[in-house]
Amino acid sequence: MPLVYQQNINSVTEIGVWHITEAESFFLEQVPLQRNITHWHKRLQHLAGRILLKTLVPDFPVSLIQVADTKKPFLENEPYHFSISHCGDYAAAIVSTGYRVGVDVELITNKATALVPKFLSTAEKDLWLSDHADAMATLCWSAKESLFKWYSLGGVDFKKDMRIIKITGTEEQGTMDMLFRENTALQLQYLHFNGYYLTWLDTPQ
């Protein structure tokens, strides 16, 4: 199975990354397609995210997943907190029984670089660990996407409501201290692999 990364973050939280190499039939034998998705690759991403949830937690009730108005997937009464992300040929998921979570996976391109003025302040850009603008911009964008998913209620300004205070580590892996709406301090983890960044956040619920 193409589970390329898995980590027990703590006693109640797991994260994993799936490399999508299988045909659609492989996934449909194990998890349902819960909504009409016309594009074949988006269907694969959708299915891979759900099979990854069951890989991390074998009894995860994927057939009961609902989607909120904010597009966040959730389970009624939240027996599990979880977050899913997909980009290119990878899907990522994080699952917890005791923590609010958010996860994001992003391919390093110049897409985020072009958006830097819209989601990063000058002070945040000064925290970059290197001159590799595409990598650093992608990392910062992914971090804010993870925080956005962690919050889950929408209505967030990526530049005004989320601030990166400190980056500790290397381009390959480390932590990011962040501030959400001036009153909630959070620490996010990041990891570089195969030209992608994986970022995740977990906090007590």
ChimeraX commands (.cxc) that place a marker at each C-alpha (Angstrom):
marker #1 position 0.00,0.00,0.00 radius 0.5
marker #1 position 1.37,3.50,-0.83 radius 0.5
marker #1 position 1.24,4.86,2.71 radius 0.5
marker #1 position 4.35,7.01,2.47 radius 0.5
marker #1 position 4.20,8.66,5.89 radius 0.5
marker #1 position 2.55,7.85,9.20 radius 0.5
marker #1 position 3.15,9.25,12.67 radius 0.5
marker #1 position 1.54,8.87,16.06 radius 0.5
marker #1 position 1.59,12.51,17.12 radius 0.5
marker #1 position 0.41,11.64,20.62 radius 0.5
marker #1 position -1.61,8.92,22.30 radius 0.5
marker #1 position -4.86,9.98,20.60 radius 0.5
marker #1 position -3.75,11.56,17.29 radius 0.5
marker #1 position -2.35,10.07,14.07 radius 0.5
marker #1 position -1.35,11.59,10.76 radius 0.5
marker #1 position -0.59,9.95,7.41 radius 0.5
marker #1 position 0.13,10.63,3.73 radius 0.5
marker #1 position -1.01,8.40,0.86 radius 0.5
marker #1 position 0.62,8.37,-2.58 radius 0.5
marker #1 position -2.21,7.87,-5.07 radius 0.5
marker #1 position -1.09,5.24,-7.58 radius 0.5
marker #1 position -4.13,2.92,-7.69 radius 0.5
marker #1 position -7.08,2.69,-10.04 radius 0.5
marker #1 position -10.44,3.97,-8.86 radius 0.5
marker #1 position -11.74,0.40,-8.49 radius 0.5
marker #1 position -9.17,-0.27,-5.76 radius 0.5
marker #1 position -10.65,2.46,-3.58 radius 0.5
marker #1 position -14.30,1.72,-4.36 radius 0.5
marker #1 position -13.86,-1.82,-3.07 radius 0.5
marker #1 position -13.12,-0.38,0.36 radius 0.5
marker #1 position -14.74,3.05,0.75 radius 0.5
marker #1 position -17.83,4.73,-0.76 radius 0.5
marker #1 position -17.90,7.69,-3.12 radius 0.5
marker #1 position -20.18,9.94,-1.09 radius 0.5
marker #1 position -20.88,12.67,-3.61 radius 0.5
marker #1 position -20.96,13.24,-7.34 radius 0.5
marker #1 position -17.46,14.21,-8.51 radius 0.5
marker #1 position -17.14,14.44,-12.27 radius 0.5
marker #1 position -13.37,14.83,-12.65 radius 0.5
marker #1 position -11.61,11.46,-12.45 radius 0.5
marker #1 position -8.55,12.73,-10.58 radius 0.5
marker #1 position -10.59,14.61,-7.99 radius 0.5
marker #1 position -12.54,11.39,-7.41 radius 0.5
marker #1 position -9.28,9.56,-6.76 radius 0.5
marker #1 position -8.19,12.26,-4.31 radius 0.5
marker #1 position -11.54,12.11,-2.52 radius 0.5
marker #1 position -11.40,8.32,-2.22 radius 0.5
marker #1 position -7.74,8.26,-1.19 radius 0.5
marker #1 position -8.46,10.64,1.67 radius 0.5
marker #1 position -11.16,8.36,2.98 radius 0.5
marker #1 position -9.16,5.16,2.66 radius 0.5
marker #1 position -6.36,6.93,4.50 radius 0.5
marker #1 position -8.74,7.67,7.39 radius 0.5
marker #1 position -9.54,3.96,7.63 radius 0.5
marker #1 position -5.86,3.08,7.40 radius 0.5
marker #1 position -5.11,5.33,10.36 radius 0.5
marker #1 position -8.21,4.25,12.31 radius 0.5
marker #1 position -9.66,0.94,11.03 radius 0.5
marker #1 position -13.10,1.53,12.57 radius 0.5
marker #1 position -13.39,5.10,11.24 radius 0.5
marker #1 position -17.01,5.47,9.98 radius 0.5
marker #1 position -16.29,7.02,6.59 radius 0.5
marker #1 position -19.84,6.39,5.36 radius 0.5
marker #1 position -21.12,8.77,8.06 radius 0.5
marker #1 position -18.98,11.74,7.04 radius 0.5
marker #1 position -20.99,14.91,6.50 radius 0.5
marker #1 position -19.87,18.20,4.95 radius 0.5
marker #1 position -20.63,21.53,6.64 radius 0.5
marker #1 position -21.54,24.75,4.82 radius 0.5
marker #1 position -17.89,25.77,5.24 radius 0.5
marker #1 position -16.96,22.59,3.27 radius 0.5
marker #1 position -15.40,21.02,6.35 radius 0.5
marker #1 position -16.02,17.26,6.60 radius 0.5
marker #1 position -17.20,16.15,10.04 radius 0.5
marker #1 position -18.89,13.40,12.02 radius 0.5
marker #1 position -22.03,14.08,14.04 radius 0.5
marker #1 position -21.22,14.30,17.76 radius 0.5
marker #1 position -17.51,14.20,16.80 radius 0.5
marker #1 position -16.33,10.76,17.97 radius 0.5
marker #1 position -13.27,11.66,15.89 radius 0.5
marker #1 position -11.82,15.04,15.01 radius 0.5
marker #1 position -10.25,14.85,11.57 radius 0.5
marker #1 position -8.99,16.83,8.63 radius 0.5
marker #1 position -8.21,15.80,5.04 radius 0.5
marker #1 position -6.11,17.46,2.34 radius 0.5
marker #1 position -5.05,16.46,-1.16 radius 0.5
marker #1 position -2.79,17.92,-3.81 radius 0.5
marker #1 position -1.52,16.29,-6.98 radius 0.5
marker #1 position -0.99,12.59,-6.37 radius 0.5
marker #1 position -0.98,12.81,-2.57 radius 0.5
marker #1 position -3.66,12.78,0.10 radius 0.5
marker #1 position -3.07,13.61,3.76 radius 0.5
marker #1 position -5.25,13.03,6.81 radius 0.5
marker #1 position -5.07,13.59,10.54 radius 0.5
marker #1 position -7.40,11.93,13.07 radius 0.5
marker #1 position -7.79,12.47,16.81 radius 0.5
marker #1 position -10.14,11.43,19.60 radius 0.5
marker #1 position -9.09,14.30,21.85 radius 0.5
marker #1 position -7.69,17.19,19.80 radius 0.5
marker #1 position -8.97,19.69,17.26 radius 0.5
marker #1 position -6.88,19.17,14.14 radius 0.5
marker #1 position -6.02,20.63,10.75 radius 0.5
marker #1 position -3.80,19.33,7.96 radius 0.5
marker #1 position -2.66,20.55,4.55 radius 0.5
marker #1 position -0.42,19.22,1.80 radius 0.5
marker #1 position 0.86,21.51,-0.97 radius 0.5
marker #1 position 3.09,21.05,-4.01 radius 0.5
marker #1 position 5.88,23.62,-4.09 radius 0.5
marker #1 position 5.20,25.90,-7.08 radius 0.5
marker #1 position 5.19,29.65,-7.78 radius 0.5
marker #1 position 1.43,29.80,-7.16 radius 0.5
marker #1 position 1.74,30.83,-3.51 radius 0.5
marker #1 position 4.64,33.17,-4.31 radius 0.5
marker #1 position 2.38,35.25,-6.53 radius 0.5
marker #1 position -0.12,35.57,-3.66 radius 0.5
marker #1 position 2.37,36.55,-0.93 radius 0.5
marker #1 position 1.19,40.21,-0.67 radius 0.5
marker #1 position -2.35,38.97,-0.01 radius 0.5
marker #1 position -1.62,36.53,2.82 radius 0.5
marker #1 position 1.74,37.50,4.39 radius 0.5
marker #1 position 2.94,40.66,6.10 radius 0.5
marker #1 position 6.47,42.01,5.63 radius 0.5
marker #1 position 7.31,40.83,9.16 radius 0.5
marker #1 position 6.19,37.29,8.32 radius 0.5
marker #1 position 8.21,37.24,5.12 radius 0.5
marker #1 position 11.29,38.31,7.09 radius 0.5
marker #1 position 11.02,35.02,9.01 radius 0.5
marker #1 position 11.76,32.94,5.91 radius 0.5
marker #1 position 14.55,30.42,6.42 radius 0.5
marker #1 position 16.01,30.78,2.92 radius 0.5
marker #1 position 15.85,32.70,-0.35 radius 0.5
marker #1 position 13.89,29.86,-1.99 radius 0.5
marker #1 position 10.80,31.99,-2.41 radius 0.5
marker #1 position 8.55,29.32,-3.91 radius 0.5
marker #1 position 9.32,26.87,-1.10 radius 0.5
marker #1 position 8.92,29.41,1.69 radius 0.5
marker #1 position 5.73,30.91,0.26 radius 0.5
marker #1 position 4.24,27.43,-0.20 radius 0.5
marker #1 position 5.15,26.49,3.38 radius 0.5
marker #1 position 3.53,29.64,4.79 radius 0.5
marker #1 position 0.42,29.19,2.67 radius 0.5
marker #1 position 0.11,25.56,3.76 radius 0.5
marker #1 position 0.50,26.55,7.41 radius 0.5
marker #1 position -2.35,29.03,7.15 radius 0.5
marker #1 position -4.49,26.48,5.31 radius 0.5
marker #1 position -3.97,24.03,8.19 radius 0.5
marker #1 position -4.95,26.70,10.70 radius 0.5
marker #1 position -8.01,27.57,8.60 radius 0.5
marker #1 position -9.10,23.91,8.65 radius 0.5
marker #1 position -8.40,23.67,12.37 radius 0.5
marker #1 position -10.68,26.66,13.01 radius 0.5
marker #1 position -13.25,25.24,10.57 radius 0.5
marker #1 position -15.89,27.99,10.84 radius 0.5
marker #1 position -14.88,30.10,7.84 radius 0.5
marker #1 position -14.84,33.88,7.68 radius 0.5
marker #1 position -11.07,34.13,8.17 radius 0.5
marker #1 position -8.70,36.67,6.62 radius 0.5
marker #1 position -5.41,34.86,5.96 radius 0.5
marker #1 position -3.37,38.04,6.41 radius 0.5
marker #1 position -5.20,39.83,9.25 radius 0.5
marker #1 position -6.43,36.89,11.35 radius 0.5
marker #1 position -3.43,34.55,11.10 radius 0.5
marker #1 position 0.14,35.58,11.90 radius 0.5
marker #1 position 3.31,33.56,11.80 radius 0.5
marker #1 position 5.42,34.65,14.78 radius 0.5
marker #1 position 8.41,32.34,14.55 radius 0.5
marker #1 position 9.76,29.51,12.38 radius 0.5
marker #1 position 12.06,27.04,14.11 radius 0.5
marker #1 position 13.94,24.38,12.16 radius 0.5
marker #1 position 15.08,23.99,8.57 radius 0.5
marker #1 position 13.45,23.97,5.16 radius 0.5
marker #1 position 13.00,20.22,5.63 radius 0.5
marker #1 position 11.10,20.16,8.93 radius 0.5
marker #1 position 10.32,22.19,12.00 radius 0.5
marker #1 position 7.66,24.14,13.86 radius 0.5
marker #1 position 5.85,27.43,13.37 radius 0.5
marker #1 position 4.53,29.54,16.24 radius 0.5
marker #1 position 1.35,31.26,15.08 radius 0.5
marker #1 position -1.22,33.68,16.46 radius 0.5
marker #1 position -4.88,33.46,15.53 radius 0.5
marker #1 position -6.95,36.63,15.86 radius 0.5
marker #1 position -4.48,38.14,18.33 radius 0.5
marker #1 position -5.54,35.97,21.27 radius 0.5
marker #1 position -4.87,32.30,20.45 radius 0.5
marker #1 position -1.26,31.12,20.34 radius 0.5
marker #1 position -0.69,27.89,18.40 radius 0.5
marker #1 position 2.24,25.76,17.32 radius 0.5
marker #1 position 2.16,24.03,13.94 radius 0.5
marker #1 position 4.43,21.26,12.59 radius 0.5
marker #1 position 5.78,21.03,9.04 radius 0.5
marker #1 position 7.63,18.49,6.93 radius 0.5
marker #1 position 9.06,18.63,3.39 radius 0.5
marker #1 position 8.85,15.52,1.19 radius 0.5
marker #1 position 9.12,14.84,-2.56 radius 0.5
marker #1 position 8.62,18.49,-3.52 radius 0.5
marker #1 position 5.61,18.95,-1.22 radius 0.5
marker #1 position 5.02,20.49,2.19 radius 0.5
marker #1 position 2.91,18.77,4.82 radius 0.5
marker #1 position 1.69,20.96,7.69 radius 0.5
marker #1 position -0.50,20.05,10.62 radius 0.5
marker #1 position -1.94,21.44,13.81 radius 0.5
marker #1 position -3.48,19.74,16.84 radius 0.5
marker #1 position -4.72,21.36,20.05 radius 0.5
marker #1 position -6.84,20.12,22.97 radius 0.5
marker #1 position -10.50,20.52,22.08 radius 0.5
marker link #1:1,2 radius 0.2
marker link #1:2,3 radius 0.2
marker link #1:3,4 radius 0.2
marker link #1:4,5 radius 0.2
marker link #1:5,6 radius 0.2
marker link #1:6,7 radius 0.2
marker link #1:7,8 radius 0.2
marker link #1:8,9 radius 0.2
marker link #1:9,10 radius 0.2
marker link #1:10,11 radius 0.2
marker link #1:11,12 radius 0.2
marker link #1:12,13 radius 0.2
marker link #1:13,14 radius 0.2
marker link #1:14,15 radius 0.2
marker link #1:15,16 radius 0.2
marker link #1:16,17 radius 0.2
marker link #1:17,18 radius 0.2
marker link #1:18,19 radius 0.2
marker link #1:19,20 radius 0.2
marker link #1:20,21 radius 0.2
marker link #1:21,22 radius 0.2
marker link #1:22,23 radius 0.2
marker link #1:23,24 radius 0.2
marker link #1:24,25 radius 0.2
marker link #1:25,26 radius 0.2
marker link #1:26,27 radius 0.2
marker link #1:27,28 radius 0.2
marker link #1:28,29 radius 0.2
marker link #1:29,30 radius 0.2
marker link #1:30,31 radius 0.2
marker link #1:31,32 radius 0.2
marker link #1:32,33 radius 0.2
marker link #1:33,34 radius 0.2
marker link #1:34,35 radius 0.2
marker link #1:35,36 radius 0.2
marker link #1:36,37 radius 0.2
marker link #1:37,38 radius 0.2
marker link #1:38,39 radius 0.2
marker link #1:39,40 radius 0.2
marker link #1:40,41 radius 0.2
marker link #1:41,42 radius 0.2
marker link #1:42,43 radius 0.2
marker link #1:43,44 radius 0.2
marker link #1:44,45 radius 0.2
marker link #1:45,46 radius 0.2
marker link #1:46,47 radius 0.2
marker link #1:47,48 radius 0.2
marker link #1:48,49 radius 0.2
marker link #1:49,50 radius 0.2
marker link #1:50,51 radius 0.2
marker link #1:51,52 radius 0.2
marker link #1:52,53 radius 0.2
marker link #1:53,54 radius 0.2
marker link #1:54,55 radius 0.2
marker link #1:55,56 radius 0.2
marker link #1:56,57 radius 0.2
marker link #1:57,58 radius 0.2
marker link #1:58,59 radius 0.2
marker link #1:59,60 radius 0.2
marker link #1:60,61 radius 0.2
marker link #1:61,62 radius 0.2
marker link #1:62,63 radius 0.2
marker link #1:63,64 radius 0.2
marker link #1:64,65 radius 0.2
marker link #1:65,66 radius 0.2
marker link #1:66,67 radius 0.2
marker link #1:67,68 radius 0.2
marker link #1:68,69 radius 0.2
marker link #1:69,70 radius 0.2
marker link #1:70,71 radius 0.2
marker link #1:71,72 radius 0.2
marker link #1:72,73 radius 0.2
marker link #1:73,74 radius 0.2
marker link #1:74,75 radius 0.2
marker link #1:75,76 radius 0.2
marker link #1:76,77 radius 0.2
marker link #1:77,78 radius 0.2
marker link #1:78,79 radius 0.2
marker link #1:79,80 radius 0.2
marker link #1:80,81 radius 0.2
marker link #1:81,82 radius 0.2
marker link #1:82,83 radius 0.2
marker link #1:83,84 radius 0.2
marker link #1:84,85 radius 0.2
marker link #1:85,86 radius 0.2
marker link #1:86,87 radius 0.2
marker link #1:87,88 radius 0.2
marker link #1:88,89 radius 0.2
marker link #1:89,90 radius 0.2
marker link #1:90,91 radius 0.2
marker link #1:91,92 radius 0.2
marker link #1:92,93 radius 0.2
marker link #1:93,94 radius 0.2
marker link #1:94,95 radius 0.2
marker link #1:95,96 radius 0.2
marker link #1:96,97 radius 0.2
marker link #1:97,98 radius 0.2
marker link #1:98,99 radius 0.2
marker link #1:99,100 radius 0.2
marker link #1:100,101 radius 0.2
marker link #1:101,102 radius 0.2
marker link #1:102,103 radius 0.2
marker link #1:103,104 radius 0.2
marker link #1:104,105 radius 0.2
marker link #1:105,106 radius 0.2
marker link #1:106,107 radius 0.2
marker link #1:107,108 radius 0.2
marker link #1:108,109 radius 0.2
marker link #1:109,110 radius 0.2
marker link #1:110,111 radius 0.2
marker link #1:111,112 radius 0.2
marker link #1:112,113 radius 0.2
marker link #1:113,114 radius 0.2
marker link #1:114,115 radius 0.2
marker link #1:115,116 radius 0.2
marker link #1:116,117 radius 0.2
marker link #1:117,118 radius 0.2
marker link #1:118,119 radius 0.2
marker link #1:119,120 radius 0.2
marker link #1:120,121 radius 0.2
marker link #1:121,122 radius 0.2
marker link #1:122,123 radius 0.2
marker link #1:123,124 radius 0.2
marker link #1:124,125 radius 0.2
marker link #1:125,126 radius 0.2
marker link #1:126,127 radius 0.2
marker link #1:127,128 radius 0.2
marker link #1:128,129 radius 0.2
marker link #1:129,130 radius 0.2
marker link #1:130,131 radius 0.2
marker link #1:131,132 radius 0.2
marker link #1:132,133 radius 0.2
marker link #1:133,134 radius 0.2
marker link #1:134,135 radius 0.2
marker link #1:135,136 radius 0.2
marker link #1:136,137 radius 0.2
marker link #1:137,138 radius 0.2
marker link #1:138,139 radius 0.2
marker link #1:139,140 radius 0.2
marker link #1:140,141 radius 0.2
marker link #1:141,142 radius 0.2
marker link #1:142,143 radius 0.2
marker link #1:143,144 radius 0.2
marker link #1:144,145 radius 0.2
marker link #1:145,146 radius 0.2
marker link #1:146,147 radius 0.2
marker link #1:147,148 radius 0.2
marker link #1:148,149 radius 0.2
marker link #1:149,150 radius 0.2
marker link #1:150,151 radius 0.2
marker link #1:151,152 radius 0.2
marker link #1:152,153 radius 0.2
marker link #1:153,154 radius 0.2
marker link #1:154,155 radius 0.2
marker link #1:155,156 radius 0.2
marker link #1:156,157 radius 0.2
marker link #1:157,158 radius 0.2
marker link #1:158,159 radius 0.2
marker link #1:159,160 radius 0.2
marker link #1:160,161 radius 0.2
marker link #1:161,162 radius 0.2
marker link #1:162,163 radius 0.2
marker link #1:163,164 radius 0.2
marker link #1:164,165 radius 0.2
marker link #1:165,166 radius 0.2
marker link #1:166,167 radius 0.2
marker link #1:167,168 radius 0.2
marker link #1:168,169 radius 0.2
marker link #1:169,170 radius 0.2
marker link #1:170,171 radius 0.2
marker link #1:171,172 radius 0.2
marker link #1:172,173 radius 0.2
marker link #1:173,174 radius 0.2
marker link #1:174,175 radius 0.2
marker link #1:175,176 radius 0.2
marker link #1:176,177 radius 0.2
marker link #1:177,178 radius 0.2
marker link #1:178,179 radius 0.2
marker link #1:179,180 radius 0.2
marker link #1:180,181 radius 0.2
marker link #1:181,182 radius 0.2
marker link #1:182,183 radius 0.2
marker link #1:183,184 radius 0.2
marker link #1:184,185 radius 0.2
marker link #1:185,186 radius 0.2
marker link #1:186,187 radius 0.2
marker link #1:187,188 radius 0.2
marker link #1:188,189 radius 0.2
marker link #1:189,190 radius 0.2
marker link #1:190,191 radius 0.2
marker link #1:191,192 radius 0.2
marker link #1:192,193 radius 0.2
marker link #1:193,194 radius 0.2
marker link #1:194,195 radius 0.2
marker link #1:195,196 radius 0.2
marker link #1:196,197 radius 0.2
marker link #1:197,198 radius 0.2
marker link #1:198,199 radius 0.2
marker link #1:199,200 radius 0.2
marker link #1:200,201 radius 0.2
marker link #1:201,202 radius 0.2
marker link #1:202,203 radius 0.2
marker link #1:203,204 radius 0.2
marker link #1:204,205 radius 0.2
view
